[in-house]
Every structure is written in structure tokens, then in C-alpha cells.
């Protein structure tokens, strides 16, 4: 068993079997790095919003950095984040609506 050196951050996916990591990496390469309908900057802006909404800090930092390298403006990055805020807030509203229906509680009908 390998010991982690003090202060060293372990690489990602260390608890996932190598065969499953390979499947993920192949999928990621096909959808993210190879040419598709979307241009690379648009993919990065989408990735910023999704990373923020899913609370993946490392993803968010990496995608903001890459988007800037690809010429994304501060306004484009802001738009991606604002959309994520709206979608995240909508998720909270959706969950509270479900709970209200299930519990038959409608405080402000």
C-alpha cells in the first residue's frame, strides 16, 4: 500500500478502479477534446456553469483558466456563472415544491 507524502495532494480518481478510469477518460476525450459541433470556448463556458452548479472546485478553476486562454471575456464567464446560479436556484425551488406537495404544506399559496 502506498503511503501519501505529507502535504502532497493525491491525484484524482484514486479510489476508482483503473478500468473504470479508462472508460471515463475515453468518454471525456471523445466529448471534450475531439472536434464536435461546439467550438472549444463554448465548451469551456458550458463547463464553467456545470462545474459551478455541481460544486466541483477543481473543475471550475481549470475551466475558467482554459476559457481565458481561449479568449473568453470576463463578461462571458460571468454569463456562464449567472446561468449556473439560476439553474441551481431553480433546483432548490423544484425540491421545495416537491416537498410542499408531498407534505401538503403551502405557506404562501
C-alpha positions in Angstrom: 0.0 0.0 0.0 1.4 3.4 -1.0 1.7 6.0 1.7 0.8 9.6 0.9 3.6 12.0 1.5 2.7 14.9 3.8 1.5 17.9 2.0 1.1 16.2 -1.3 -2.4 16.2 -2.9 -3.3 12.8 -4.2 -4.2 12.7 -7.9 -7.8 12.4 -8.9 -9.8 9.2 -9.0 -7.5 7.2 -6.8 -10.5 5.2 -5.4 -11.8 4.2 -8.8 -10.5 1.0 -10.5 -8.2 1.7 -13.4 -10.5 0.0 -15.9 -13.3 2.4 -15.0 -11.0 5.4 -15.1 -10.1 4.4 -18.6 -13.7 4.4 -19.6 -14.3 7.8 -18.1 -11.1 9.2 -19.8 -12.1 7.8 -23.2 -15.6 9.3 -22.9 -14.2 12.7 -21.7 -11.7 12.7 -24.6 -14.4 12.0 -27.2 -16.8 14.6 -25.9 -14.4 17.3 -24.8 -11.2 17.3 -26.7 -12.2 16.0 -30.1 -14.0 18.3 -32.6 -17.8 18.4 -32.2 -20.4 20.9 -33.2 -19.4 23.3 -30.4 -16.3 25.3 -30.5 -13.7 24.9 -27.7 -14.5 28.3 -26.0 -18.3 27.5 -25.9 -17.5 24.1 -24.4 -15.4 25.8 -21.7 -18.2 28.2 -20.9 -20.7 25.4 -20.5 -18.1 23.5 -18.4 -17.8 26.6 -16.1 -21.5 26.7 -15.5 -21.8 23.0 -14.9 -18.7 22.9 -12.7 -20.1 25.7 -10.5 -23.6 24.1 -10.3 -22.1 20.7 -9.4 -19.7 22.3 -6.9 -16.5 20.9 -8.5 -13.9 23.4 -7.3 -11.0 21.9 -9.2 -13.1 21.7 -12.4 -14.3 25.2 -12.1 -10.8 26.6 -11.7 -9.4 24.6 -14.6 -12.3 25.5 -16.9 -12.1 29.2 -16.1 -8.3 29.2 -16.7 -8.8 27.3 -20.1 -11.7 29.6 -21.1 -9.5 32.6 -20.5 -6.7 31.0 -22.6 -9.3 30.6 -25.4 -10.2 34.2 -25.3 -13.4 34.2 -23.1 -14.1 37.6 -21.7 -14.9 38.3 -18.1 -18.5 39.0 -19.3 -18.8 35.6 -21.0 -17.5 33.9 -17.9 -19.9 35.9 -15.7 -22.8 34.9 -18.0 -21.9 31.3 -17.6 -21.8 31.6 -13.9 -25.1 33.6 -13.7 -26.8 30.9 -15.7 -25.5 28.3 -13.2 -26.8 30.4 -10.3 -30.2 30.5 -12.0 -30.3 26.8 -12.6 -29.0 26.0 -9.1 -31.7 28.2 -7.6 -34.3 26.6 -9.8 -33.2 23.2 -8.4 -33.9 24.5 -4.9 -37.3 25.7 -5.9 -38.1 22.4 -7.6 -37.1 20.4 -4.5 -39.1 22.7 -2.2 -42.2 22.4 -4.5 -41.9 18.6 -4.3 -41.7 18.7 -0.5 -44.6 21.1 -0.3 -46.8 18.8 -2.4 -45.7 15.7 -0.6 -46.3 17.3 2.8 -49.4 19.3 1.8 -47.7 22.5 3.1 -48.3 25.6 1.1 -47.3 28.5 3.3 -47.8 31.3 0.8 -50.4 30.0 -1.7 
